[in-house]
């Protein structure tokens, strides 16, 4: 089975955000695939919604055997196990969250389905904090 290189962006803004990030990375490593490189963690203001709770964010590169859809299912299992009830896409709006894990890049492919779109253009082009984190892990070598 072939291995896939994936860039993820993680964020948390409630219930000890930095610790939530650490737990999510450990769960990813144990259940999905090994972490190749991590950016630094940064604190950011909420984007596209109003909250008094700032986010802790990080970008990570992982190596996994999962396909894009299998990967998304496994990431959603981690989010649910950590206490996230519903995804923002299901609710149609952003809100405070214990963990959010987004697939940004996957082997440099373009992938589009009803539940997943790769690359994640908002993180690549529209969100300054994401661009800062992604630049730390040299994403351009993953876009090929």
C-alpha positions in Angstrom: 0.0 0.0 0.0 1.4 3.4 -1.0 2.1 6.1 1.6 0.6 9.6 1.2 2.1 12.9 2.4 -0.6 15.2 3.9 -0.5 18.7 5.3 -3.0 19.3 8.1 -4.0 22.5 10.0 -5.2 22.1 13.5 -7.0 24.7 15.7 -8.6 24.8 19.1 -10.1 27.7 21.1 -11.8 26.1 24.2 -10.9 23.9 27.1 -7.1 24.3 27.1 -6.4 24.9 23.4 -2.6 24.1 23.4 -3.2 20.8 25.3 -6.0 19.9 22.8 -3.5 20.4 19.9 -1.0 18.1 21.6 -3.6 15.4 22.2 -4.9 15.6 18.6 -1.3 15.3 17.2 -0.7 12.3 19.5 -4.0 10.7 18.3 -3.1 11.4 14.6 0.3 9.9 15.1 -1.1 6.8 16.8 -4.1 6.2 14.5 -3.5 7.8 11.1 0.2 8.2 10.4 3.5 9.5 11.6 4.2 13.2 11.9 7.0 14.3 9.6 7.3 17.9 10.7 5.3 20.5 12.8 5.2 24.2 12.6 5.3 26.3 15.7 2.1 26.9 17.6 0.6 30.3 17.3 -2.3 32.1 19.0 -4.8 33.7 16.6 -8.0 35.6 16.8 -11.2 33.8 15.5 -11.7 34.1 11.8 -15.2 34.4 10.2 -17.0 34.5 13.5 -17.0 36.4 16.8 -15.7 34.8 20.0 -13.8 36.0 23.1 -11.7 32.8 22.9 -8.5 32.9 20.8 -7.2 29.9 18.9 -4.1 27.9 19.2 -3.1 26.7 15.7 -0.5 24.5 14.2 0.4 23.0 10.8 1.7 19.4 10.5 2.9 17.2 7.8 2.1 13.5 8.1 2.6 10.3 6.2 -0.4 8.0 6.0 -1.7 5.0 4.1 -5.3 6.4 4.0 -7.0 7.8 0.9 -8.5 11.3 1.2 -11.9 10.2 2.2 -10.6 7.5 4.6 -8.4 10.2 6.1 -11.2 12.6 6.6 -13.3 9.9 8.3 -10.4 9.1 10.7 -9.9 12.8 11.4 -13.6 13.3 12.2 -13.3 10.3 14.6 -10.5 12.1 16.5 -12.5 15.3 16.6 -15.6 13.5 18.0 -13.5 11.5 20.5 -12.1 14.8 21.8 -15.6 16.2 22.3 -16.5 18.0 19.1 -20.2 17.5 18.5 -20.8 18.8 15.0 -18.6 20.0 12.2 -18.9 23.7 11.1 -20.0 22.6 7.6 -22.9 20.6 9.1 -24.1 23.7 11.1 -23.5 26.1 8.3 -21.5 28.5 10.6 -18.3 28.7 12.6 -18.3 28.5 16.4 -15.9 27.8 19.3 -14.4 24.3 19.1 -12.3 22.0 21.1 -10.5 20.8 18.0 -10.7 21.4 14.3 -8.5 19.4 11.9 -8.4 20.4 8.2 -6.8 18.6 5.3 -4.8 21.3 3.4 -2.8 19.3 0.9 -2.7 15.6 0.0 0.2 14.5 -2.3 -0.3 17.6 -4.3 -3.5 16.3 -5.8 -6.7 18.2 -6.6 -9.7 16.3 -5.1 -13.3 17.4 -4.9 -16.3 15.7 -3.3 -19.4 16.7 -1.4 -17.5 16.4 1.9 -13.9 17.2 1.1 -12.0 19.6 -1.2 -8.3 19.5 -1.6 -6.4 21.7 -1.7 -8.0 23.8 1.1 -7.8 27.1 -0.6 -8.9 29.3 2.3 -5.8 28.1 4.3 -3.5 28.4 1.3 -4.6 31.8 0.1 -7.0 33.7 2.3 -6.0 33.2 5.9 -2.8 34.9 6.9 -2.3 32.8 10.1 -2.5 29.7 8.0 -0.1 31.0 5.4 2.4 31.8 8.2 2.2 28.3 9.7 2.3 26.5 6.3 5.4 28.5 5.3 7.2 27.1 8.4 6.8 23.5 7.1 7.8 24.4 3.5 4.6 23.3 1.8 5.9 24.0 -1.7 7.7 20.6 -1.7 4.4 18.9 -1.0 2.5 20.7 -3.8 4.3 18.8 -6.6 
